[in-house]
Amino acid sequence: MTTHVLLSGSVLTTLEPWSQSLANAGQDFVGADGSFYRAYNIGMADLIQYMSIHATVTCPLGPRIQVFIGRKTWEATQASPRGLLPSLKLDADKLLAIFQDKTITPHDLAALLGAHTASKQFFVNEKQEGKPQDSTPGICDVGIYNETLQPKPVRGTFCFLSDAVLSKDNRQTYWNKDYAAAFMRLSLLGVNNINDLFE
């Protein structure tokens, strides 16, 4: 299993972010210089997890998810190694293998991809900036699964290539329950002080 901790907050605290797209997106909610999270004496890792869960819970039809606070933020002085996040251009077998290496099962991944039902893309294709991944952006429904299976993206939407190739796996049931359980597992990967966290 890969031992480097992706969920430590380091993706936004490194001095030279390896992914400018992620850095750009992250600046919207943490501030370009990190002053937002430092002002409240909270860790970047906890801030990312809390804000992700808060966004899911407050989204119409979003599932309830437990959140645990107390992660240690890795204040890196250099960028994380490249290649820790999968490319959007990989085939399904490679994508599934990468997530399986991080203990995320194919069933968990199918559930987690459901988060794209409420998302919009800004950096994958800047010519289509702001396009949602399904026709009901901002609503946690299961529409993305059916729409991703279509031969062409639904008008006005943008389908990630990785979603399209993974959609061939028809694991789309019990989305809310699966998403909540899988997200909690994902949020605790690499957290070595689980017993010190509090709900």
C-alpha positions in Angstrom: 0.0 0.0 0.0 1.2 3.5 -0.7 2.4 5.1 2.5 2.6 8.7 1.5 -0.3 10.6 3.1 -2.4 12.5 0.5 -5.0 13.6 3.0 -2.5 15.4 5.3 -3.3 18.8 3.9 0.1 18.9 2.3 -1.3 19.4 -1.2 -2.2 23.0 -0.2 0.7 23.7 2.3 3.7 22.8 0.1 5.7 25.8 -1.0 5.7 24.5 -4.6 2.5 22.7 -5.3 2.9 19.8 -7.7 -0.6 20.5 -9.2 -1.3 24.1 -10.1 -4.9 23.2 -10.8 -5.4 21.8 -7.3 -3.5 24.8 -5.8 -5.7 27.2 -7.8 -8.9 25.5 -6.6 -7.7 25.3 -3.0 -6.9 29.0 -2.9 -10.6 29.8 -3.2 -11.3 28.4 0.3 -8.0 28.6 2.2 -6.5 31.8 0.8 -3.4 31.9 -1.3 -1.1 32.3 1.7 -2.9 30.0 4.1 -3.9 32.8 6.4 -7.5 31.6 6.6 -6.8 28.3 8.3 -3.9 29.6 10.4 -6.1 32.5 11.7 -8.4 29.9 13.3 -5.6 27.6 14.7 -6.9 24.6 12.8 -5.0 22.2 10.6 -5.2 22.2 6.8 -6.0 18.5 6.8 -9.0 19.0 9.2 -10.2 22.0 7.3 -10.2 20.2 4.0 -12.1 17.2 5.5 -14.6 19.4 7.4 -15.4 21.6 4.4 -15.8 18.6 2.2 -18.3 16.9 4.5 -20.1 20.2 5.3 -20.6 20.8 1.5 -22.0 17.3 1.1 -24.3 17.5 4.1 -25.7 20.9 3.2 -26.2 19.9 -0.5 -29.9 19.1 -1.1 -30.4 15.3 -0.7 -26.8 15.0 0.6 -26.1 12.1 3.0 -25.1 12.6 6.6 -21.4 11.8 7.3 -19.4 11.6 10.5 -16.4 13.9 10.7 -13.4 13.4 12.9 -11.1 16.2 13.8 -7.5 16.2 15.1 -5.3 15.3 12.0 -1.8 16.4 11.9 -1.1 18.7 9.0 2.1 18.0 7.2 3.8 21.4 6.8 6.1 20.4 4.0 9.0 22.5 2.8 8.9 20.9 -0.7 6.2 19.6 -3.0 4.7 16.1 -2.7 5.9 13.6 -5.2 4.2 13.6 -8.5 1.9 10.8 -9.6 0.1 10.2 -6.3 -3.3 11.2 -7.8 -4.4 9.2 -10.8 -4.6 10.8 -14.3 -8.0 11.4 -15.7 -6.8 9.6 -18.8 -6.2 6.2 -17.3 -8.2 3.2 -18.2 -10.6 1.5 -15.7 -8.2 -1.3 -14.7 -5.4 1.2 -13.8 -7.7 3.5 -12.0 -9.2 0.7 -10.0 -5.7 -0.7 -9.2 -4.5 2.7 -7.9 -7.5 3.1 -5.6 -7.3 -0.5 -4.5 -3.6 0.2 -3.5 -5.1 2.8 -1.1 -7.7 0.3 0.2 -10.5 1.9 -1.7 -12.5 -1.0 -3.2 -14.1 -0.8 -6.7 -17.5 -0.6 -4.9 -16.3 2.3 -2.7 -14.9 4.1 -5.7 -18.2 3.8 -7.6 -19.9 5.4 -4.6 -17.3 8.2 -4.2 -17.6 9.1 -7.8 -21.2 10.0 -7.0 -19.8 13.2 -5.5 -19.5 14.5 -9.1 -23.3 14.8 -9.2 -23.0 18.1 -7.4 -19.7 19.3 -8.9 -18.5 21.7 -11.7 -15.1 21.5 -13.4 -12.9 24.6 -13.8 -9.4 23.3 -14.6 -9.6 20.1 -16.6 -10.8 21.9 -19.7 -10.7 25.6 -19.3 -12.7 26.2 -22.5 -15.6 24.5 -20.7 -15.0 26.2 -17.4 -17.9 26.0 -14.9 -19.7 23.1 -16.6 -21.3 20.6 -14.2 -20.8 16.9 -14.4 -24.5 16.2 -14.6 -27.7 18.1 -15.4 -28.6 18.7 -11.7 -25.5 20.5 -10.3 -25.7 21.3 -6.6 -28.1 18.4 -5.9 -26.9 15.1 -4.4 -28.9 12.7 -6.6 -27.9 9.6 -8.6 -28.5 11.3 -12.0 -24.8 11.3 -12.7 -24.6 7.6 -13.0 -27.2 7.3 -15.8 -25.9 10.5 -17.5 -22.3 9.3 -17.5 -23.4 6.1 -19.2 -24.7 8.0 -22.2 -22.7 7.9 -25.4 -22.2 11.7 -25.3 -22.3 14.1 -22.4 -25.7 15.5 -21.7 -26.1 19.0 -23.2 -24.5 21.6 -21.0 -22.4 19.1 -18.9 -18.8 18.0 -18.9 -18.0 14.3 -18.3 -14.6 13.4 -16.9 -13.0 10.8 -19.0 -12.2 8.8 -15.9 -15.9 8.8 -14.9 -16.8 7.6 -18.4 -14.4 4.6 -18.3 -15.4 3.7 -14.7 -19.1 3.9 -15.5 -18.9 0.7 -17.3 -18.9 -0.9 -13.9 -22.6 -1.0 -13.0 -22.4 -0.5 -9.3 -24.8 2.3 -8.7 -27.1 1.2 -5.9 -27.4 2.4 -2.3 -25.4 5.5 -3.2 -25.9 7.7 -0.1 -25.1 4.9 2.3 -22.1 3.8 0.3 -20.9 7.3 -0.2 -21.1 8.2 3.5 -19.2 5.0 4.6 -16.6 5.3 1.8 -16.0 9.0 2.4 -15.4 8.4 6.1 -12.9 5.6 5.3 -11.2 7.9 2.7 -11.0 10.7 5.2 -9.1 8.5 7.7 -6.5 7.0 5.4 -3.0 7.6 6.8 -4.3 9.1 10.1 -2.1 7.5 12.7 -3.8 9.1 15.7 -7.4 7.9 15.1 -7.9 7.4 18.8 -7.1 11.0 19.5 -9.8 12.3 17.0 -13.1 13.5 18.3 -16.5 13.7 16.5 
